[in-house]
Amino acid sequence: MTIAEVRKRYLDFFKKRGHAIIPSAPIVPENDPTTLFTSSGMQPLVPYLLGQPHPLGTRLADSQMAVRTGDIEEVGDNRHLTFFEMLGNWSLGDYFKQEQLPWIFEFLTDPQEGLGFDPQKIYVTVFDGDPETGIGLDTESVEIWQRLFKAKEIDAQLVRIGTEEEGYRKGMQNGRIFSYSAKNWWSRAGVPEKMPPGEPGGPDSEVFYDFGTPHDPKWGGECHPNCDCGRFIEIGNSVFMQYIKNPDGTFGELPNRNVDFGGGLERLAATTVGTSDLYAGDVFNMPRGVLEERSGKKYEGAIRSFRIVLDHVRAAVFMIASGIRPSNTEQGYVLRRLIRRAIRETDRLGIKDAVLAEVGQGFAAAYAEQYPFVQEAGGIIRDELEREEAQFRKTLANGLRELEKMGKEIDAFMLFTTYGFPVELTEEIVTERGIALDMAAVQAKMKDHQTLSRAGAAQKFAGGLADHAEQTVKYHTAHHLLLKALQIVLGPDVHQRGSNITSERLRIDFAYGAKMTPEQIQRVEEIVNAKIAEGLPIVRTEMPKAEAEKLGAEHEFGAAYPEQVSVYSVGPLDSAFSIEFCGGPHVENTRELASIREPDDSYRKATFKIIKEEASSAGVRRIKAVLA
């Protein structure tokens, strides 16, 4: 099946079973300073998994766009992707294991409504238990799976593995169901022992497809479902959010038990055509053809380079269409890194002229029906890719000049950190010239450099969930006041083009073509502080999207919204100062923004102040502001 066919079958399957189909959230999380990108299907739904009612009910399903950057260096094998889609279905206190597992098994194996996979090639895992917390083996899931396999005339024996490391010692043992400890537990904090009091979590059950390839012993002595040798590919995972950590370290049952399923769309589509190569999917066909034509090489003859270019350009296309531009910070830095790695691989393929824009147009066409915003941004995508490719080729030329100046004393680390010249390219050149280069020393420096970079990034963007600290919530509300004040002072065509909110400050990017004057900045501050002093209530209202649009509610650029939406108004809805599509959280009254909690829990007075106004990109300005 094509990727579009798998996506449609999945959504139709769960719509028939009472699920509301919700649109994908943007790949850049709104007002979430803790993560650069939406990296999973559950991330946009955290408030509802924690108890906030969803406007569309208790059964939801979607195909969520996601970006994961932790494994960029791994891209090039058959299963790692930077951008991907995650099929998801959720029960918010509605159904649980007895409904979820049979539905997933039916979808995977039924040829009429589902994907028609051979049940003989399906293996599953469950939670093995954690004796220290009093939570045992997930026997309920084991029994459900055994019943489902028995209906297919398969004797599903349970093999208790424990840790993944033990799996390489114990092996398959003719099992069909395998229990792991930490690998099959989900919480935001990780394993049960690391969960703070009040944190929800629970066991999960993963589904694997067996491609039957021989086990590669370099990964370990024996094969098992979580082995990295490539025989098994995980195609889905049902999380059962069932427990809450008590203050005394024990676990109690949540009043509302949730189900959170995620299945990789590209993995499922590849499996329907009998391959574990995710790049065999139809959306890669046109871009892959461009690379083959321009390089004169076949995909099978240069698989790693082809995969890196295809993966990185697809991710870049969605990032640019989502409003991200290449830069040296945050999302823009990731985008620039992906583009530059793709350029390096086109060089390896022997393509010396610009090609990324043409590859990108292939992806825009492939996703035109599902994500029209990508094709609508086709001109911007082309311009950004062409500009960045031309700029990086200049970087390569500058690096080569500096390399020539060094003679035989070549400093590969300095060339990389100062000129952006790829270390692997330096290594190739010196090898060709017979110059000795201590690559072990270079890699040691690079490792230290990456560790420092990742530590900084982790400090700022760890966790993947929104920070709901008191001051962050205040800045979220101040952000609404600021956007409306900008529209009053600069004109109604001012709209948000990005935001980042921490407990230290708020930042907003907005469409406007000129630098703000000191008088305009002062006027914006006066409006915001006046609304804070008025003590306006913050009101959350659920309503049809069409009704919210008639009210002029602000909404995020490029985002899709369900038919029933949540809006926040500053002031009563019929006389509101501002109205925005928003999932929260917010303070209850603007008067709360007039004070700041000190470390000793006392409060001091605060006023809203713009500390910087600057250009972000062409036609986009950036403001940083504080309550101080």
N, C-alpha and C positions, 0 to 999 in steps of 0.2 A: 504494500500500500504506500501511497505518497504520505508525506507528513501531514498535509491538509486532510487527507482521508482518515488517518488515525486520530487526529485532533477532533474531527467532526463525529466520528464513531463514539469516542469517549464522552464528549459532551452530550450527545444524543442519548447515550446509554444512561447517564445519570439524570438527565432531564426527565426521562421516562420514569425514573424512580424518585421523583418529587424534589429534585434539586434545582434551585435557581442558578442560572448561569451568569456569573459575574465577569466583567471585563478584566483584562490584565491591568495591574497597577503599573505605573511608569517604572523604568529601570533605575531611575534616580529617586530614592525615597523622599517624600515630602516632609520637610521639617524634622529630619532624623539625622543628627550630627554624628551618630555612633557608627555609621556604615556608609561607604561610598556608593554601593549599589544594592538594589534588591537582589538577594542571592537565593531566595527560596520562595515557594508558593505561600508558606505560612506567614512570612514576615509582614506583609501588609494587613494580615488578619489577627495579629496579636491582641489588639484591644478586645476583639470579639471572642477569642479563645479564652481570655481572662474574665469574661462575664458581660461585657457591654453588648446589648442586643443589636443584632445586625438588621438593617432595614428590610432585607429581603428574606428573613426567616432563619430557620435552624439547619437547613440543608443547602449547601452551596457547592458549586463546582466551577472550575475555570482552567484556562491554560495560561500560566504566568510567565512572562518574559523574565529571565534572570541572567545575571552576570556574576561569575566567580573568578577572582583574580589570584587566589592563593596558589593555583597550580599552573600558572602561565608557562613555567619551564617544562611542565609535563606534556603540554600540547605537542602533538606530533605522533603520539601513539594512537590506538584505534578508538579510545573512549573518552579522552579528556577534551572538554569544550570550555571556552571562555563565556560565550553567549549560548544560551539554550532555552528551551521552554519546558516548564514543569507542569504536567497535568495534575490537578488536585481535586479532591472532594473532601468536604468537611461536614461533620455532624457537631453542632453546637448544643450539646446536652440532649440530643435526640437519640439516634440509634447508636449501637456500639458493636462489639466484636461479632455477635451472632448474625448481624446483617452485613457488616463491612467485608469480612473475609470471603463469604460466599459471593458477594457482588464482584469483588476483584477477581476471584477465580473464574467466575462466569465471563466477565469481560475479556479476560486473557484467552479463554479456551473456546468460547462459543463462536462458530464461524459465521452465524447469521448477524448477531448484534455486536459481536466483539471482534477479536483479532484472530481467532482460530488456531492458537498455538497448541502444539502437541503436549498434553499434560504429562507425558512421560519425560519431557525435557524441563519440567518445572520443579524447582527445589525451593524450600522455604526455611526461614530461620525465625526463632522466637527467643524470648528473654529467659535466660537460664536461672535467674534469681540472684539475690544478694543476701546471704545469711545474716550479715551484720546489721541489716536494716529490717529484717523480719519479712522481707518480700521474697517469695519463693518462685519456683519455676512457673511460667505462664501456662498452666495445664489447660485452661479454657481454650486458648488458641491452639494448643497441640491437638485437643480433642476435635475442634472444628476442622482443622486441616486434615486430620486422619479420616474424618467422615467424608470430606470433599474428595479426597484422593480415592477412597474406597468406592465411591460412586463411579469412578473412572476405572475401577478394577485394578487399582494400584495399592499395594501394601506399603503404607507410609510409616516406616520405622523411625523412632526418635533416637538421635545420637546426641548425647550431652557433651558439648565441646568445652565450654568455659571461655577461656581467653582465645583470641585469634592465634596467638603463638602456639597454644596447645593443639589448634587445628592442624598445624603442619606435622604434628606427631601422631595424632589420632586418625586423621584422614577420613574417608567417606564411610567405611564400615557398612556398606549397603544401605545407608540411611536415605531418607527423603526429607525429614524435618530435623534441623540442627539448632541446638540451643547454645547461645553465646551470652556472656554476662554483660560487660560494658557496651559491647557493640550493639546490643539490642535494647538499650535504655535511652530515652530521650528526655532531656530537660535543657533549659537555657544555660544552666551551669555545668552540665556534663553529668557524670555518674552520680548516684544517690548521695554518696558521702560529701560531695562538693556543693550540694544544693543548700542554700540558706533557708531559714525558717520562712514559711509562707510561699515557697516556690513550688509551682505545679510541675508534674512530670509523669512519666509512665513507660511501660514496656512498648516495644514495637515489633512488627513482624515484616521482614523483608522477603521479596520474591526474586529468585534468580532463574535465569535461563541457561541451560547447559548446551553449549555449542559443540561439545564432544571433542575438542582439540586435545592433543596429548599434553600431559602435565610437563611443565618445564621445571626440573629440579632446582634451578638456580633460585627459585622463589621459596623453596622449602622442601622437606622430605616427602610429604604427602599432600595431595590436593584436597581441598574442601571448599564450600561455597564462597568463603571470603578470601580465597587465594587470589593473588595478583597475576597468576600465570596467563589469564585470558580465557580459560575454559568457561568460567561462569561470569555472567554480566548481570548486575542488579538492575531490575526493570521496574521496581516499585517498592514502597515502604508505607505500611499503615502504622501510624503512631496512635497509641491509646492513652490519652492524657487522663489519668485515673486517680493519681495520688497527689497529696500535698504534704510538704515537710512540716512537722510540728516543731515548736520551740525546743522540746526535749530531745529532738533527734529522731523520734519515731515518725511513722507515716500514717496519715489518715486518708480516707476516701474523699475525693472532691464531691460536692453536692451535684454538680453537673459534669458528667464525663464526656469528653470530646474525642472525636476521631479526626485525624489529620493525615490524609494520604498524599503522597507525592510520587509521580512516575515520570521518568525522563522521556519526553516526546520523541527525541531523536533516537534514543535507544530502542524504544518500542517499534518505531517505524523501520529501523534497520533490521530488527529481529523478524519482522513480517516478510522480509525478502531473504532471510536465512543467512545474514552476515552480522558479525560483531563489529564491523567497520562503520562507525557512525557517519563517516564522510561519503558513504554510498547513498545517502538520502537524496531525494530528487532535488531539494533546494540547492544542492551543491553542483548539479549537473552543468548549468550554464556557466557559472564562474570557473568550474574546473575546465570546461572546454576552452575558455579564454586563455587560461594558463598553458594548456597543452598546445594551442595554436601558436602563442607568442614564444614559447620556449622550444618548441619542436620535440618535447619530451612527453612520454606517457605517464599518467598518474602512477601506475604500478612501478615505474622505473625510478621515481624520486618521491616516494610516498611521504616521507617526513616533511620535506620542504613544501610539497603541495598542501598538506594538512595544515601546517602553520599559517601559510598565506590565506587559505580558505577560512580557517577559524578566526584569525585576527581581523581580516577585512570584514567578515560578517559582523563581528562584535563592533568594529569601528563604525559600520553603517548604522547600526541601531543607536549607538552612542551619539553620533552626529545628528541623526534624526530626532533624538531626544533633547537636543539643545546643548550638548557638550561640545567644547571646542578644544583642540590640542593646546596644552599649556604645560607649565612646569610644576603645577600643584594639583592635588586631589584628583577628581575624575579626569581632568584634562591631561594630567601626567600619565595616567593609565592608558588613555586613548593614544597619546603620542608614543608611548612605549610599544603598544601593539602595532601601530603603523610602521614604526621603525624596524621592528622585528620582521614584519612582513616584507619590507623592502629588502632587508638583508637576505631573506630566503628567495626572493625573485632574482637577486644577483646569483645565488647558488644555482638557480635554474637556467642561468645564462640570459636572463631578460635584462637588458641594460637601459631600455627606455621606460618611461612612466607607464604603468599598467594597472595600478591599484584602483583608479577611478573606474576603469572599464570592468574590473572584477566586481566592484561595488555596485555598479548598475545592474549586474546580473542578479545580485541578491535583492535589490530593490524591486525588480520585476518578479522574482520568485515569491515575495511576500506581499505583493500588491493587494491581493484580496483580503487576507487576514489582517494586515497592518498597513492600511493605506497611507498613514502618516509618514511611513518610510519613503514610499514612492513620491509623495507630495514634496518631500525634502530632497528629491533627487538632484536638483541643481546645486543646493548647498553641499550635499555629500560629495558630488563631483569636484566642486571648487576646493573644498577643504582637503580632500585626498590629493588632488593635484598640487596644491600649495605646500602641503606637508612633505610630499614626496620630493618636490623640487628643493625644498629647504634642507631636507636630510641629505640629499645627494651633494649639496654644497658642504654640509658638515663632513661627509665622507671625503670630499676633495681637500678640505682644510686639514683633516686628520692625516691624510696621505702626505701633504706638504710637511707637516710637523714631523711625521715619521721619517721622512727623507732627511730632515735636518739632524736627526739623532744619530745617523750613521749606524754603527753596530751596537751602540748603547741605547737600546730601545726600552722605553718605560711604558709598557702596555697599560698599566693601571692609570698613569697620568693621562695618557691619550683618551682613556675611557671617561674618567671623571671630569677632565677639563674640556675635551672636544667632543665627547659623546661617541668616540670612535670604538666600534665593537671589539672586544678583546679577541674573539674568535677570528676576526679579520686580521688583526695584528699577528696572531699566531700563524695563520696561513701564509702571510707575506714573508715573515722571517724564516719560516720553514723552507719556502721556495728559494730564499736567498742563502740558505745554509748558515744562518745566524743563530747562535745559541740563545735561548730564552728560557729562564727558569719559570716555567708555567706553574709549578707547585707554589712558588712564592707569590706569583700574580694571583692565583686562585685563593690563596690564604688572605691576601689583602682584599680581594673581592668579597670573600665570605664575611670578613669583618665589616666591610662597607655595607653589605646587604643586611647583616644583623642589626646594625645601627639604624638603617633605614626602616626595617620592618618593626623594630622596637618602637620607633617614633610613630609609625603608622598604627601599630597595634594600640598604643596609648590613646590615640585619637579616635580610632575607628573600630575598636574591638567590640565584640558582643553581637552585632547584627540586629539589635533591637533598640527602639527609641528610648532616650533618657527622659524619664518623667519626673525628674527632680523639681523641687518647688520653683527655683529660679528659672529653669529651662521652660517650665509651663508659663511663667510670667512673660518671658521673652516671646513665646509663641503667640500669646494674646497681643503683645506690643507690636508684633509683626503685622497683624491684621490692621491695627490702628495706623501703622506707618504706611502701608500700601494705600489705604484710603486717603490719607493726608497727601501723599504724593500725587494721587489723581486729582485732588482738589487744587493743588498748587501748580502742577505741571500740565494737567489736562487729562481727559478721560481715556485717552489712548495709551496711557501708561499701564502696563500689565507685567506681572511677575514672570521672570524667566529663570528663576532658580533661587534657592534659599539654603541657609545653613544656620542652625540655632544650637547654641551650647548654653551652659549655665553661666558663661562669662560674657556673652554678647550675642546679638542677632546680626545676620547678614542677609541682604536681599539683593538679587540681580533683577533689573527691570528694564523694559524697552523704553529708551529715550535717547535722542540723538545729540544731546549737547550737555556740556558740563553745567551743573547747577550753580547758580550764583549764591553768594553768602546770604543774600536776602531771602532767596527761596528756601535754603536750608533752615534759616531761622524761623520762617513761617511754618514749615513742616513741623519743627519741634514744638512751636506754640500750639498747633492744632492737636498734636498727640497729647501734650501735657494737659490741655484743656479737657479733653475727653477722659483722661485719667481722673482729673479732679471732679468731673461730673458724676462719677460713681455709677456708670452705666452697667446694667446686668449683661452677662454673656449668656445667650439663649441658644440651646441646641434644638433643632427642629428636623424631623424626618418628613420628606415630601417627595412627590414625583419630580424627576429631573426637569421635565418641561416647565413645571411651575417655578422651580428655582431659577431657571434660565430667564423666565419672564420677569422675575424680581430683580434681574441683573446681578445675580450672585457671581462673584469672582470664582474662576476655576483654573486649574493648572494647565499650562500650555502643553498640548500634545497628549493629554491624558484622556482615557475613555472612562465613562462613569456608568453605573447601572441605572435602570429606570427609576429606582427609588434611592434617594440620596440623603446624606446627612449634611445640614448646613448650620453654621454658627453665625449668629448675628450679634453685633455689639449694640445693645439696646433692643427693645421689643421689636419683633419682626415687622410690624406695620409702621414703625418710625425709626428703623435702625440706622445707625451711623454707617455701618458696613455689613455686608452679607457675603459669606464665602462658603463654597463646598469645602468641607474639612472633616477629618475624623477625630479631631481633638488631640490632646486634652487642653483645657483652658482654665483660667481662674473663673470665679463666679461673678466677680464685679471688677470693673477697671480700677476701682479705688485701691485694690490690692497691689497694683503696680507702683504705688507711691511709697512703698517701704521695702527694705531689704533686711533679711535675717542675718545677724552677725553670728560668728562662731559660738558665742556664749548664749545663743538663742534670743538675744535682745533684738530689737528692730531699730533701724534708722531711716530717716526720710530719703526718698530717691526721686530724681526727675529724669525724664527721657532726654538723651543727648546723642546727636549724630557725631561720631568721632572721625569718620572718613567717608568721602564721596569721590569715586574714581571710575575710570573706564574699566569695564570687564572684557568686552570684545566689541566688534563693530556694531554700533547701534544699541549697545547694552551698557548701562551704568551699574555700579555696585555701591551700596551703602553699608557701612558697619555702624552699629548703634549700641548704646548701653543704657541701663538704668543705674544711675549713680548719684 
